[in-house]
Amino acid sequence: MGSQTPAAELSPPRPEVAELAPRIWQVIENAPVLTAVTHKDADGDTLGSALALAQALGPIGKSVPVLSSPPVPQAWWFLPGFERVNQQSASPDTPVFIFDASDASRAGTNEPIVTQARVVVNIDHHVSNTQFGSINLVRTDAASTGELVYDLLKAWKIHIPPEAASCLYVTILSDTGGFRHDNTSAHALRAAAELVELGADPVMMARGLFKSRPASTLRMQGRILQGLHFEFGDRLVWGSISQAALRDSGATTDQADSSIDQLNTIRGQELAILFKEAGPRLTKVSIRSRDQVDAAELAAKFGGGGHRRAAGLEVALPLKEAEARVLTEARQRMTRLA
């Protein structure tokens, strides 16, 4: 396969990844150009995974355009190589790698690139993944999709440059909420430590992720916190943000994405839901749960998906109507718990 990775002693890749790695390598070996596609409303996991693959394969002569359905959230400006996103278009008849997407529609405006590709390598960690690729590397035990990309690079013995290590580190840092979420495993922590040894910059990546928010984000979060609703003895917490409130705060819809983590900090809480008005008839919803409610199952009722404790959806309904419908389902589940 590739050239041996120097530097630190690295843990072996997951056996399931090592088994599939040669088949995926054949796709890469036979193609001078590949296309890396993120999911729409891109986050650190999908962007970090796509950029890391491009940065690792570049030195061995592979061209990898990174495509992301616009608008690409500027919150990820600090990722090494962020400026290359959407700088090249997809070449026809090239294999497509898509990251952190449970189905092809998650590619947004790039969905035709995925559905029309002759080979699609689907790399993901969501339980709701529909196995839509020609090759499917889906491991729900991974804290992030970037963990699986890291396992692949190790299996291929590809040199991992520092900028790729930083991107992969962010996939884990962001998807574990700074190593606070329930998906923070020994494997994730070990991978993060190895990536630092390979040149990832944990200080700058943490500063970019947690300490570089515009003031408008805090103003917007204040509006959300002021309007919180508490039900079932504070076990169900929900809030919303309208377009008018976003404008007043000087914020955009994508800046609200991380606000769900504020709702998910209450002692004894079981379910947190955040509604974000994206348009007159479009509402985005983030869901977080603790132990007893399956967030992915709740999201799936409305065409969404994700993980048991973290999921999301978007529904073609006005904000108030979306609140009513999703909360009806949420309250039913909370009532059953009681």
C-alpha positions in Angstrom: 0.0 0.0 0.0 1.5 3.4 0.9 4.7 4.4 2.6 5.3 3.5 6.2 4.1 6.1 8.7 7.1 7.3 10.8 7.0 8.7 14.3 5.3 7.2 17.3 4.2 3.7 18.1 0.6 3.6 16.9 -2.2 1.3 18.0 -3.4 -1.1 15.4 -6.6 -0.1 13.4 -9.9 -1.7 14.3 -9.9 -5.3 12.9 -13.1 -4.5 10.9 -11.3 -1.5 9.3 -8.1 -3.4 8.6 -10.2 -6.1 6.8 -11.9 -3.6 4.5 -8.9 -1.3 4.0 -7.3 -3.3 1.1 -10.6 -3.1 -0.9 -10.8 0.7 -0.4 -7.1 1.0 -1.2 -7.8 -0.6 -4.6 -10.2 2.2 -5.3 -7.6 4.8 -4.5 -4.7 3.1 -6.2 -6.6 2.9 -9.5 -7.7 6.6 -9.5 -5.5 9.7 -9.9 -8.4 11.9 -8.8 -10.9 11.2 -6.0 -13.8 13.4 -4.7 -14.3 13.9 -1.0 -17.9 15.0 -0.1 -19.1 16.2 3.3 -22.7 16.3 4.5 -24.7 19.5 4.3 -24.5 21.9 7.3 -21.0 20.6 7.6 -19.5 20.0 11.1 -16.0 19.3 12.4 -16.3 15.5 11.9 -17.3 15.6 8.2 -15.0 18.4 7.2 -12.0 17.1 9.3 -12.4 13.7 7.8 -12.6 14.9 4.2 -9.7 17.3 4.6 -7.5 14.8 6.3 -8.0 12.2 3.6 -7.1 14.9 1.0 -4.0 16.0 2.9 -2.8 12.4 3.5 -3.2 11.3 -0.2 -1.8 14.5 -1.8 1.8 13.6 -1.1 1.4 10.3 -2.9 0.1 12.0 -6.1 -3.6 11.9 -5.6 -5.8 14.9 -6.3 -8.8 15.1 -3.9 -11.2 18.0 -4.3 -13.2 18.6 -1.1 -16.9 19.5 -1.7 -19.4 20.7 0.8 -23.0 21.9 0.2 -23.0 25.7 0.7 -23.1 27.6 2.8 -20.1 26.0 4.6 -20.2 27.1 8.3 -17.4 29.5 8.9 -17.1 28.2 12.5 -14.6 25.7 11.1 -12.2 28.3 9.7 -9.4 27.1 11.9 -9.2 23.6 10.3 -6.0 23.3 8.4 -6.9 23.4 4.7 -10.3 24.8 5.2 -9.7 27.3 2.4 -9.6 24.4 -0.1 -13.2 23.4 0.4 -15.2 24.0 -2.8 -12.1 25.4 -4.6 -12.2 22.6 -7.2 -15.2 20.9 -8.8 -15.8 17.2 -9.0 -14.2 15.5 -12.0 -16.5 13.1 -13.9 -16.1 9.4 -13.4 -14.1 9.7 -10.2 -14.7 7.6 -7.1 -16.5 9.5 -4.4 -15.7 9.3 -0.7 -18.5 10.6 1.5 -18.1 11.2 5.3 -20.4 11.2 8.2 -23.6 11.0 6.1 -26.3 8.5 7.0 -27.7 8.6 3.4 -27.0 10.2 0.1 -29.4 13.0 0.6 -27.2 14.3 3.4 -24.8 15.5 0.7 -27.2 18.4 0.0 -26.5 20.0 -3.3 -23.8 17.4 -4.0 -26.3 14.5 -3.8 -26.2 14.0 -7.7 -22.4 13.7 -7.5 -22.9 10.8 -5.0 -25.8 9.1 -6.6 -24.2 9.2 -10.1 -20.7 8.1 -9.1 -19.5 4.7 -10.3 -17.9 4.0 -6.9 -19.0 5.4 -3.6 -17.1 4.8 -0.4 -19.4 5.5 2.5 -17.5 6.2 5.8 -19.7 6.8 8.8 -20.5 6.0 12.4 -24.3 6.6 12.6 -26.6 3.8 13.6 -29.1 5.2 11.0 -26.8 4.8 8.1 -28.6 3.2 5.1 -25.4 1.4 3.7 -25.9 3.4 0.4 -22.3 3.1 -0.8 -20.6 0.7 -3.1 -18.3 0.1 -0.2 -19.6 0.8 3.3 -17.3 1.4 6.3 -19.8 2.0 9.0 -18.8 1.4 12.7 -21.2 2.7 15.3 -18.7 2.1 18.0 -16.5 4.9 16.7 -16.8 8.2 18.5 -16.3 10.0 15.2 -16.1 9.3 11.5 -12.6 10.7 11.7 -11.6 7.8 13.9 -12.3 5.5 11.0 -10.3 7.6 8.6 -7.4 7.5 11.0 -7.8 3.7 11.2 -7.7 3.5 7.4 -4.6 5.6 7.1 -2.8 3.4 9.7 -4.0 0.2 7.9 -2.6 1.6 4.6 0.7 2.7 6.3 0.2 6.2 4.9 2.2 9.1 6.3 -0.1 11.3 8.3 1.1 15.0 8.0 0.6 17.3 10.9 -2.2 19.2 9.2 -4.1 15.9 8.6 -3.5 14.9 12.2 -5.0 18.2 13.4 -8.1 17.7 11.3 -8.6 14.2 12.6 -8.0 15.4 16.2 -10.9 17.9 15.7 -13.2 15.2 14.5 -12.8 13.5 17.8 -12.7 16.6 19.9 -15.9 18.0 18.4 -17.9 14.8 18.3 -17.1 14.0 21.9 -17.9 17.6 23.0 -14.4 18.1 24.2 -14.2 14.6 25.6 -17.4 15.1 27.7 -20.0 13.1 25.8 -20.9 9.5 26.5 -19.2 8.4 23.3 -15.7 9.3 24.8 -14.1 5.9 24.7 -10.6 4.5 25.4 -10.2 4.1 21.7 -11.1 7.8 21.0 -8.8 9.0 23.7 -6.0 6.8 22.5 -6.5 8.0 18.9 -6.5 11.6 20.0 -3.2 11.1 22.0 -1.6 9.5 19.0 -2.7 12.3 16.7 -1.0 14.8 19.0 2.2 12.7 18.8 1.8 12.8 15.0 1.8 16.6 15.0 -1.8 17.7 15.8 -1.9 21.0 17.6 -4.4 20.5 20.5 -4.0 24.0 21.8 -4.9 25.8 18.5 -7.6 23.2 17.7 -9.3 23.7 21.1 -8.9 27.4 20.8 -10.6 27.4 17.4 -13.4 25.2 18.5 -14.2 26.5 22.0 -12.6 30.0 22.3 -13.2 31.8 19.0 -16.9 32.4 18.9 -18.2 35.7 17.7 -20.0 37.8 20.2 -23.2 37.3 18.2 -23.1 33.6 19.2 -23.3 34.5 22.9 -26.0 37.1 22.3 -28.0 34.4 20.4 -27.4 31.8 23.1 -28.7 34.3 25.7 -32.0 34.6 23.7 -32.3 30.8 23.7 -31.6 30.4 27.4 -34.0 33.2 28.3 -36.8 31.3 26.6 -36.2 27.8 27.8 -39.1 25.5 28.8 -38.9 22.9 31.5 -41.3 20.0 31.7 -41.6 16.6 33.5 -39.7 17.9 36.6 -37.0 19.4 34.5 -36.3 16.1 32.7 -37.5 17.6 29.4 -35.8 20.8 28.4 -36.5 22.6 25.2 -35.9 25.9 23.5 -36.1 27.6 20.1 -34.6 30.5 18.1 -36.5 32.3 15.4 -35.1 34.1 12.4 -36.1 37.4 13.9 -34.1 36.6 17.1 -31.2 35.5 15.0 -31.2 38.8 13.1 -31.5 40.8 16.4 -28.5 38.9 17.7 -26.5 39.3 14.5 -26.2 35.5 14.3 -26.9 32.9 11.6 -28.7 29.6 11.9 -25.5 27.5 11.8 -24.2 29.5 14.9 -27.1 28.0 16.8 -25.9 24.4 16.3 -23.7 24.2 19.3 -26.3 25.7 21.6 -27.9 22.3 22.2 -24.9 21.5 24.4 -26.0 24.3 26.8 -29.4 22.6 27.2 -27.8 19.3 27.8 -26.1 20.3 31.1 -28.9 20.1 33.6 -28.7 17.6 36.4 -31.4 14.9 36.1 -32.4 15.9 32.6 -33.3 13.1 30.2 -34.1 14.9 26.9 -33.1 18.3 25.5 -34.5 19.7 22.2 -33.5 22.8 20.3 -35.7 24.2 17.4 -34.0 26.5 14.9 -36.1 28.4 12.4 -34.2 28.1 9.1 -36.9 29.6 6.9 -40.7 30.3 6.8 -41.4 26.6 6.3 -38.2 25.0 7.4 -37.2 24.1 10.9 -34.0 22.3 12.1 -34.1 20.3 15.3 -31.3 19.1 17.5 -32.0 16.3 20.1 -29.9 15.1 23.0 -30.7 12.4 25.5 -29.1 10.8 28.5 -30.1 7.2 29.0 -33.7 6.2 28.4 -34.9 8.0 25.3 -33.5 7.0 21.9 -32.8 10.3 20.2 -32.2 8.7 16.8 -35.5 6.9 17.0 -37.3 10.1 17.8 -35.6 12.0 15.0 -36.4 9.1 12.6 -40.1 9.8 13.1 -39.6 13.0 11.1 -37.0 11.7 8.6 -34.0 12.5 10.7 -31.4 10.3 12.3 -28.1 10.1 14.2 -27.1 8.3 17.4 -29.0 7.1 20.4 -27.9 10.1 22.5 -27.5 12.7 19.8 -29.6 13.2 16.7 -31.1 15.8 14.4 -33.7 16.4 11.8 -35.1 19.1 9.5 -38.8 19.3 8.7 -40.6 21.4 6.1 -42.8 23.1 8.7 -43.0 26.6 10.3 -41.3 26.8 13.7 -44.4 26.7 15.9 -45.8 23.7 14.0 -42.5 21.9 14.1 -42.4 22.5 17.9 -45.9 21.1 18.4 -45.3 17.9 16.4 -41.9 17.0 17.7 -42.8 17.8 21.3 -46.0 15.6 21.1 -43.7 12.7 20.3 -41.2 13.7 22.9 -43.8 14.0 25.6 -45.2 10.6 24.8 -41.8 9.1 25.4 -41.4 11.1 28.7 -44.8 10.0 29.8 -43.9 6.3 29.3 -40.8 6.8 31.4 -42.9 8.3 34.2 
